Amino acid sequence: MIISKSQGQTVLEIHTQKGLKLFNINRIRYIKSLRKGSVIYLTNLENVKTNYLIKLYDYYLPSPHFFRCHNSYLINCNLVDCFCSNEIILKENIRIPLSRSKKQLFKENLIELQMNS
């Protein structure tokens, strides 16, 4: 996995079973952990299966734009519609679990994101 910046855009380079895939990180809705890898869900309803663990994405994708809200989920905070005590609702009514222990940190992350916009 490689993150590169070009002309103000951040591009993620992923090796998949089909080959090398490049896409703008702003197209990522969320990433869900699987047993030995993960699935990247994109804004165009496409999903990409990879062999990378979610902790690697958590390390490389920039905060406050991305947040690990649950052991199995990393979300794009720019797509958050609202949240409650146990879940985050992304645009288009996609529901993602929110760990109770991460709720306050998530709220602070959203505030930081709004202040930087």
C-alpha positions in Angstrom: 0.0 0.0 0.0 1.3 3.4 -1.0 -0.2 6.9 -0.3 0.8 9.6 -2.8 -0.1 13.2 -3.3 -0.4 14.8 -6.7 -2.0 18.1 -7.6 -3.6 18.5 -4.2 -5.2 15.0 -4.3 -4.3 12.0 -2.2 -4.2 8.7 -4.0 -4.2 5.2 -2.4 -2.3 2.5 -4.3 -3.6 -1.0 -3.4 -2.5 -4.4 -4.6 -5.6 -6.6 -5.0 -6.1 -10.1 -6.3 -6.9 -8.6 -9.7 -3.8 -6.3 -9.7 -2.9 -2.8 -8.8 -5.7 -0.4 -8.1 -5.5 3.4 -7.7 -8.1 5.7 -6.3 -8.6 9.0 -4.6 -9.0 8.6 -0.8 -12.0 10.9 -0.9 -13.9 8.1 -2.7 -13.6 5.8 0.4 -16.8 5.5 2.4 -15.5 3.1 4.9 -13.3 0.1 5.3 -14.5 -3.1 7.0 -12.2 -5.7 8.4 -12.3 -9.3 7.3 -10.5 -12.4 8.8 -7.3 -12.0 6.8 -7.8 -8.6 5.1 -10.4 -6.0 4.5 -12.9 -4.6 2.1 -12.9 -0.9 0.9 -16.4 0.4 0.2 -16.3 3.3 -2.3 -18.7 6.2 -3.0 -19.7 4.7 -6.3 -21.0 1.6 -4.6 -17.9 -0.4 -5.7 -16.0 -2.5 -3.2 -12.4 -3.7 -3.3 -11.2 -6.7 -1.4 -7.6 -6.5 -0.1 -5.2 -8.6 1.9 -4.2 -5.5 4.1 -5.3 -5.5 7.7 -7.5 -2.6 8.8 -4.8 -1.4 11.3 -2.6 -0.6 8.3 -5.3 1.7 6.8 -5.8 3.3 10.2 -2.1 4.1 10.3 -1.8 5.6 6.8 -5.1 7.4 6.2 -5.1 10.9 7.6 -6.9 12.0 10.7 -9.3 13.7 11.3 -10.7 12.7 7.9 -10.7 9.0 8.8 -11.5 7.5 12.1 -11.4 3.9 13.5 -14.9 3.9 15.2 -14.9 0.2 15.9 -12.5 -2.7 15.8 -13.9 -3.7 12.4 -14.6 -0.3 10.8 -12.7 2.7 9.6 -14.9 5.5 8.3 -14.5 8.6 6.2 -15.6 11.4 8.6 -16.5 13.7 5.7 -19.4 11.4 4.9 -20.9 11.3 8.4 -24.6 12.4 8.5 -25.1 11.9 12.3 -24.4 9.6 15.2 -25.9 8.3 18.4 -24.7 6.2 21.3 -24.0 3.0 19.4 -23.8 3.8 15.7 -22.8 6.3 13.0 -25.0 7.0 10.1 -23.2 7.9 6.9 -24.8 9.7 4.0 -27.2 7.4 2.0 -28.3 5.9 5.4 -25.3 3.5 5.8 -25.1 2.4 9.4 -21.8 1.7 11.0 -21.3 0.5 14.6 -19.7 2.9 17.1 -17.7 1.5 20.0 -18.9 3.0 23.3 -15.3 3.6 24.3 -14.6 5.6 21.2 -17.7 7.8 21.2 -16.1 10.9 22.9 -13.0 10.6 20.8 -15.2 10.4 17.7 -17.1 13.5 18.7 -13.8 15.4 19.2 -12.5 14.2 15.9 -15.7 15.5 14.1 -15.3 18.9 15.9 -11.6 19.1 14.7 -12.7 18.2 11.2 -15.3 21.0 11.2 -12.8 23.5 12.5 -10.3 22.7 9.8 -12.9 22.9 7.0 
